[in-house]
Amino acid sequence: MSLCIIMKTLKNKSLIILACLVAGVGLLSSCGPNKKEKDEQQQTVEAENALDTPTVALISAAKGKLSSSITVPGELQPFLQVDLYAKINSYVKTLLVDIGSQVHKGQLLATLEAPEINSQLEEAKSRIQQNKAILFASKATYDRLYHTSKTPGTVSLNDLEQAQAKMRSDSANVEAAKSAYRVIIANLDYLQIRAPFDGVITVRNINLGTYVGPAGGGSSQPLFVIQDHKRLRLVISVPENYTNGLNDKTEVSFSVKALQGEKFTGQVKRLAGALDQKLRSERLEIDVLNKDNKLLPNMYADVNVPLPSRDDALIVPKTAVVTSTEKVFVIRVVNNRAEWVDVRKGLESDNKIAIHGDIHPGDELVEKASEEIRNGSPVKTDPGKKAAELTEK
């Protein structure tokens, strides 16, 4: 009997414990969601506060120098180049050079022939003799009249003056005939094509017997093209933003695709002094010595142009400058409020950039600026970041 009572008592206690456990679980489940909701609400409030008042790291604007350079495309051109045409209509009689021939100043390249020139030369000689004979007769007439006029009343003054005028006119005709003769002699010299300077024949458009003539006349193509390869012109165009400070002492380096791994240097010799209307850039010419003939005219080159550094610019990280579709600006922090300040970009080097505008040394700027930090909005500073920055400096 006592055993049955004990078992009943244990059974009742088990039921009580089970009931307590069920009640505890219910209580925990009723409390859990409320706490989670409170945490989520707290996070939402903190996120909204962070959006309304972002925390930013600041930097101090300071003057400095940037050593920078730009790479622009360039073209190698011969220092001297000339297209040789025939002065008069003629035929090629002899051909003494070909493409690739090294020639020297005054060297005979080809001779031409024009048979009608010889006829013109003989005609000019005859005209000189004819005018001389006429002059001789008119001079004799004048001399006779002059001596006769010494006897008063024998020769009128008008007849004497007319004879003198005729003599002077015939003398002028003789000189004109001599000038025509010299022109034909000069044309005979044009039948010899000579090199105007030391160089290389790069184009030959004639063969023996080819009919040639002046440019735009008997022939539209030049007889020869001669180029000076010992010295080349490297022509580049520098954008407007980088033209300030360039001069005729600037040293540049360049490379060409045909000679990978090799660097060449040259010095700026000529500056246009004006901007191209279409490209808005200034033309520069660099003289390049080419004694070993490694470089060829009309090669393209990648030219590295060092830019002059200026110490009156403020240097900031590139992340501090915002470039939008409307403006370029930095964000200055004054009394914990953001202030957009318009600036102009200058030289760039690595992760830094020079800026120009209404910014003064010591102004505190947002290190990582963006359009999300609105003009006039409140901001919080990160004192840990600022302290670390000051420690590094």
Buried (B, 14 or more C-beta within 10 A) or exposed (E): EEEEEEEEEEEEEEEEEEEEEEEEEEEEEEEEEEEEEEEEEEEEEEEEEEEEEBEBBBBBBEEBBBEBBBEBEBBBBBBBBBEBBBBBBBBBBEBEBEEEBEBEEEBEBBBBEBEEBEEBBEBBEEBBEEBBEBBEEBBEBBEEBEEEBEEEEEBEEEEBEBBBEBBBEBBEBBEEBBEBBEEBEEBBEBBEBBBEBBBBBBBBBBEEEBEBBEBEEBBEEBBBBBBBBBEBBBBBBBEEBBBEEBEEEBEBBBBBEEEEEEEBEBEBBEBBEEBEEEEEBBBBBBBBEBEEEEBBBEBEBEBBBBBEBBEEBBBBBEBBBBEEEEEBBBBBBEEEEBBBBEBEBBBBBEEBBBBEBEBEEEBBBBBEBEEEBEEEBEBEBBEEBBEEBEEEE
